[in-house]
Amino acid sequence: MKLYVGNLCYTMTETDLANLFTSYGSVLRVSLITDYYTRQSKCFGYVQMADRKQGYCAIRDLHGTRIIDRLLVVKEAQPKDVGYCHPW
């Protein structure tokens, strides 16, 4: 299950993010989104959990919790929007 994690602080690392979710189960992959040029965090990322049940437990427990003076947004990741396609 892939989770979106938003409203992260700029100092959060992928390791910190993985450690936050490992107490809920096996973390397969962590991706912290950064600016292409500056490499500074865009304050959101994705965590892929091995099991759906573990992912839902993480959402239930972590959404709205305060981490370094920020309230986390944790929800199931949605597929990327492909945008509008012109009919011609």
N, CA, C and O atoms as a DFTB+ gen file, in Angstrom:
352 C
 N C O
     1  1       0.852      -1.177       0.000
     2  2       0.000       0.000       0.000
     3  2       0.893       1.234       0.000
     4  3       1.825       1.335       0.798
     5  1       0.607       2.161      -0.888
     6  2       1.397       3.377      -0.986
     7  2       0.683       4.507      -0.255
     8  3      -0.499       4.759      -0.490
     9  1       1.407       5.186       0.632
    10  2       0.850       6.270       1.442
    11  2       1.474       7.600       1.062
    12  3       2.673       7.683       0.795
    13  1       0.661       8.626       1.042
    14  2       1.133      10.002       0.881
    15  2       1.346      10.567       2.278
    16  3       0.492      10.413       3.151
    17  1       2.487      11.222       2.489
    18  2       2.773      11.844       3.781
    19  2       3.123      13.298       3.509
    20  3       4.129      13.587       2.861
    21  1       2.301      14.208       3.999
    22  2       2.493      15.623       3.732
    23  2       2.711      16.442       4.985
    24  3       2.565      15.959       6.108
    25  1       3.068      17.712       4.756
    26  2       3.340      18.693       5.805
    27  2       4.536      18.285       6.665
    28  3       4.541      18.476       7.881
    29  1       5.545      17.721       6.007
    30  2       6.784      17.350       6.700
    31  2       7.652      18.587       6.895
    32  3       7.522      19.565       6.159
    33  1       8.526      18.543       7.876
    34  2       9.462      19.647       8.071
    35  2      10.613      19.499       7.064
    36  3      10.867      18.409       6.553
    37  1      11.296      20.603       6.792
    38  2      12.387      20.599       5.813
    39  2      13.553      19.705       6.215
    40  3      14.300      19.236       5.356
    41  1      13.712      19.469       7.501
    42  2      14.858      18.688       7.975
    43  2      14.615      17.185       7.975
    44  3      15.536      16.413       8.244
    45  1      13.387      16.757       7.677
    46  2      13.051      15.332       7.674
    47  2      13.805      14.625       6.550
    48  3      13.842      15.107       5.418
    49  1      14.406      13.479       6.869
    50  2      15.118      12.679       5.876
    51  2      14.313      11.421       5.562
    52  3      13.356      11.094       6.263
    53  1      14.713      10.717       4.499
    54  2      14.042       9.465       4.157
    55  2      14.199       8.440       5.277
    56  3      13.284       7.657       5.532
    57  1      15.339       8.438       5.942
    58  2      15.566       7.535       7.064
    59  2      14.618       7.861       8.213
    60  3      14.039       6.957       8.815
    61  1      14.456       9.148       8.520
    62  2      13.524       9.565       9.575
    63  2      12.101       9.125       9.246
    64  3      11.370       8.644      10.111
    65  1      11.721       9.297       7.981
    66  2      10.386       8.926       7.544
    67  2      10.177       7.415       7.638
    68  3       9.123       6.956       8.078
    69  1      11.175       6.650       7.226
    70  2      11.086       5.186       7.322
    71  2      10.967       4.751       8.778
    72  3      10.163       3.876       9.099
    73  1      11.761       5.353       9.660
    74  2      11.720       5.005      11.084
    75  2      10.356       5.302      11.704
    76  3       9.908       4.589      12.602
    77  1       9.702       6.350      11.223
    78  2       8.388       6.713      11.729
    79  2       7.354       5.639      11.411
    80  3       6.439       5.409      12.202
    81  1       7.491       4.980      10.261
    82  2       6.495       4.005       9.819
    83  2       6.850       2.556      10.137
    84  3       5.971       1.696      10.066
    85  1       8.083       2.252      10.481
    86  2       8.459       0.854      10.729
    87  2       7.769       0.256      11.945
    88  3       7.654      -0.966      12.048
    89  1       7.312       1.083      12.855
    90  2       6.598       0.533      14.011
    91  2       5.224      -0.021      13.623
    92  3       4.589      -0.716      14.416
    93  1       4.765       0.286      12.406
    94  2       3.474      -0.215      11.926
    95  2       3.601      -1.419      11.013
    96  3       2.599      -2.033      10.647
    97  1       4.824      -1.758      10.643
    98  2       5.026      -2.919       9.785
    99  2       6.209      -2.730       8.859
   100  3       7.021      -1.821       9.036
   101  1       6.291      -3.587       7.886
   102  2       7.407      -3.594       6.953
   103  2       7.281      -2.462       5.933
   104  3       6.289      -2.370       5.209
   105  1       8.293      -1.610       5.890
   106  2       8.336      -0.511       4.924
   107  2       9.163      -0.972       3.736
   108  3      10.338      -1.308       3.884
   109  1       8.551      -0.989       2.560
   110  2       9.238      -1.444       1.361
   111  2      10.051      -0.345       0.693
   112  3      11.148      -0.586       0.189
   113  1       9.497       0.874       0.695
   114  2      10.164       1.968      -0.010
   115  2       9.737       3.306       0.579
   116  3       8.589       3.485       0.985
   117  1      10.678       4.238       0.617
   118  2      10.401       5.596       1.072
   119  2      10.957       6.554       0.031
   120  3      12.079       6.389      -0.447
   121  1      10.163       7.548      -0.309
   122  2      10.591       8.535      -1.288
   123  2      10.219       9.920      -0.789
   124  3       9.038      10.238      -0.651
   125  1      11.218      10.741      -0.520
   126  2      11.001      12.115      -0.096
   127  2      11.166      12.994      -1.336
   128  3      12.197      12.919      -2.004
   129  1      10.190      13.809      -1.652
   130  2      10.199      14.611      -2.872
   131  2      11.001      15.892      -2.633
   132  3      10.766      16.618      -1.667
   133  1      11.951      16.151      -3.532
   134  2      12.823      17.315      -3.410
   135  2      12.771      18.149      -4.691
   136  3      12.396      17.654      -5.754
   137  1      13.151      19.408      -4.572
   138  2      13.231      20.301      -5.719
   139  2      14.361      19.847      -6.643
   140  3      15.439      19.479      -6.177
   141  1      14.116      19.874      -7.930
   142  2      15.084      19.378      -8.912
   143  2      16.399      20.149      -8.852
   144  3      17.468      19.547      -8.949
   145  1      16.339      21.472      -8.692
   146  2      17.547      22.300      -8.738
   147  2      18.219      22.476      -7.378
   148  3      19.438      22.354      -7.266
   149  1      17.429      22.761      -6.351
   150  2      18.023      23.048      -5.042
   151  2      18.193      21.825      -4.169
   152  3      18.940      21.862      -3.191
   153  1      17.502      20.725      -4.509
   154  2      17.500      19.480      -3.720
   155  2      16.895      19.666      -2.332
   156  3      17.043      18.801      -1.469
   157  1      16.210      20.801      -2.112
   158  2      15.534      21.035      -0.845
   159  2      14.207      20.283      -0.845
   160  3      13.548      20.160      -1.877
   161  1      13.833      19.790       0.314
   162  2      12.595      19.034       0.457
   163  2      11.394      19.889       0.082
   164  3      11.346      21.083       0.377
   165  1      10.422      19.253      -0.577
   166  2       9.150      19.914      -0.870
   167  2       8.126      19.611       0.225
   168  3       6.943      19.914       0.076
   169  1       8.579      19.022       1.303
   170  2       7.784      18.763       2.510
   171  2       6.693      17.713       2.328
   172  3       5.691      17.726       3.042
   173  1       6.886      16.802       1.370
   174  2       5.995      15.664       1.269
   175  2       6.742      14.496       0.662
   176  3       7.794      14.658       0.044
   177  1       6.175      13.317       0.851
   178  2       6.816      12.121       0.329
   179  2       5.841      10.963       0.298
   180  3       4.648      11.116       0.563
   181  1       6.379       9.798      -0.033
   182  2       5.567       8.590      -0.144
   183  2       6.234       7.458       0.617
   184  3       7.459       7.336       0.629
   185  1       5.415       6.635       1.248
   186  2       5.892       5.461       1.967
   187  2       5.100       4.268       1.450
   188  3       3.870       4.296       1.417
   189  1       5.810       3.225       1.048
   190  2       5.134       2.019       0.593
   191  2       5.257       0.952       1.665
   192  3       6.352       0.528       2.036
   193  1       4.081       0.530       2.155
   194  2       4.016      -0.495       3.196
   195  2       3.774      -1.859       2.538
   196  3       3.180      -1.936       1.463
   197  1       4.234      -2.921       3.182
   198  2       4.094      -4.262       2.625
   199  2       2.659      -4.770       2.681
   200  3       2.251      -5.585       1.853
   201  1       1.899      -4.294       3.649
   202  2       0.553      -4.832       3.872
   203  2      -0.459      -3.698       3.989
   204  3      -0.174      -2.671       4.604
   205  1      -1.637      -3.879       3.402
   206  2      -2.698      -2.862       3.468
   207  2      -3.162      -2.590       4.893
   208  3      -3.384      -1.440       5.275
   209  1      -3.306      -3.645       5.667
   210  2      -3.765      -3.485       7.050
   211  2      -2.784      -2.620       7.848
   212  3      -3.201      -1.760       8.624
   213  1      -1.494      -2.848       7.657
   214  2      -0.470      -2.039       8.323
   215  2      -0.545      -0.580       7.869
   216  3      -0.374       0.341       8.668
   217  1      -0.800      -0.389       6.588
   218  2      -0.931       0.969       6.047
   219  2      -2.106       1.709       6.657
   220  3      -1.987       2.879       7.021
   221  1      -3.243       1.028       6.769
   222  2      -4.412       1.674       7.375
   223  2      -4.195       1.982       8.852
   224  3      -4.693       2.990       9.355
   225  1      -3.467       1.136       9.540
   226  2      -3.136       1.406      10.953
   227  2      -2.240       2.642      11.062
   228  3      -2.411       3.462      11.964
   229  1      -1.291       2.770      10.145
   230  2      -0.402       3.936      10.144
   231  2      -1.194       5.209       9.860
   232  3      -0.967       6.236      10.501
   233  1      -2.124       5.149       8.901
   234  2      -2.971       6.312       8.594
   235  2      -3.771       6.702       9.827
   236  3      -3.804       7.872      10.207
   237  1      -4.409       5.731      10.445
   238  2      -5.250       5.980      11.622
   239  2      -4.452       6.642      12.752
   240  3      -4.930       7.581      13.388
   241  1      -3.240       6.147      12.996
   242  2      -2.469       6.625      14.141
   243  2      -1.640       7.877      13.854
   244  3      -1.442       8.689      14.758
   245  1      -1.152       8.059      12.630
   246  2      -0.221       9.149      12.352
   247  2      -0.859      10.402      11.764
   248  3      -0.320      11.498      11.920
   249  1      -2.004      10.258      11.090
   250  2      -2.643      11.434      10.493
   251  2      -3.036      12.417      11.598
   252  3      -3.758      12.066      12.531
   253  1      -2.549      13.645      11.474
   254  2      -2.869      14.678      12.469
   255  2      -1.932      14.733      13.651
   256  3      -2.092      15.587      14.523
   257  1      -0.950      13.838      13.705
   258  2       0.007      13.900      14.823
   259  2       1.026      15.003      14.579
   260  3       1.339      15.338      13.436
   261  1       1.531      15.551      15.655
   262  2       2.485      16.652      15.570
   263  2       3.912      16.106      15.582
   264  3       4.332      15.441      16.529
   265  1       4.644      16.400      14.511
   266  2       6.063      16.039      14.403
   267  2       6.836      17.318      14.129
   268  3       6.654      17.945      13.086
   269  1       7.687      17.702      15.049
   270  2       8.495      18.929      14.954
   271  2       7.603      20.122      14.571
   272  3       7.851      20.791      13.567
   273  1       6.587      20.375      15.362
   274  2       5.662      21.512      15.225
   275  2       4.874      21.544      13.928
   276  3       4.440      22.613      13.499
   277  1       4.680      20.393      13.294
   278  2       3.836      20.318      12.097
   279  2       2.873      19.151      12.245
   280  3       3.250      18.085      12.731
   281  1       1.633      19.352      11.827
   282  2       0.647      18.282      11.861
   283  2       0.739      17.479      10.574
   284  3       0.535      18.010       9.483
   285  1       1.047      16.201      10.709
   286  2       1.219      15.350       9.538
   287  2      -0.103      15.096       8.823
   288  3      -1.164      15.013       9.443
   289  1      -0.008      14.974       7.502
   290  2      -1.118      14.526       6.673
   291  2      -0.705      13.163       6.139
   292  3       0.274      13.052       5.401
   293  1      -1.440      12.141       6.507
   294  2      -1.135      10.780       6.054
   295  2      -2.413      10.201       5.459
   296  3      -3.443      10.113       6.126
   297  1      -2.324       9.808       4.190
   298  2      -3.485       9.220       3.521
   299  2      -3.009       8.291       2.417
   300  3      -1.837       8.294       2.039
   301  1      -3.936       7.502       1.914
   302  2      -3.591       6.590       0.831
   303  2      -3.270       7.407      -0.417
   304  3      -4.016       8.315      -0.783
   305  1      -2.163       7.079      -1.060
   306  2      -1.745       7.803      -2.253
   307  2      -2.699       7.518      -3.400
   308  3      -3.168       6.393      -3.572
   309  1      -2.978       8.543      -4.175
   310  2      -3.848       8.418      -5.340
   311  2      -2.995       8.312      -6.602
   312  3      -1.873       8.818      -6.634
   313  1      -3.513       7.663      -7.633
   314  2      -2.754       7.585      -8.889
   315  2      -2.505       8.976      -9.455
   316  3      -3.303       9.893      -9.262
   317  1      -1.404       9.116     -10.143
   318  2      -1.037      10.387     -10.743
   319  2      -2.072      10.786     -11.796
   320  3      -2.466       9.967     -12.627
   321  1      -2.508      12.042     -11.756
   322  2      -3.473      12.544     -12.717
   323  2      -2.770      12.764     -14.054
   324  3      -1.743      13.441     -14.114
   325  1      -3.315      12.200     -15.113
   326  2      -2.671      12.322     -16.428
   327  2      -3.044      13.630     -17.114
   328  3      -2.483      13.953     -18.162
   329  1      -3.953      14.367     -16.560
   330  2      -4.305      15.670     -17.119
   331  2      -5.381      15.578     -18.187
   332  3      -5.921      14.512     -18.481
   333  1      -5.661      16.719     -18.742
   334  2      -6.716      16.812     -19.753
   335  2      -6.175      16.412     -21.117
   336  3      -5.069      16.798     -21.496
   337  1      -6.950      15.648     -21.837
   338  2      -6.559      15.213     -23.166
   339  2      -7.474      15.881     -24.188
   340  3      -8.692      15.713     -24.128
   341  1      -6.906      16.630     -25.116
   342  2      -7.703      17.298     -26.154
   343  2      -8.339      16.265     -27.077
   344  3      -7.724      15.244     -27.382
   345  1      -9.566      16.522     -27.523
   346  2     -10.253      15.558     -28.381
   347  2      -9.691      15.485     -29.791
   348  3     -10.066      14.577     -30.534
   349  1      -8.811      16.395     -30.199
   350  2      -8.247      16.348     -31.554
   351  2      -6.876      15.857     -31.545
   352  3      -6.250      15.754     -32.600
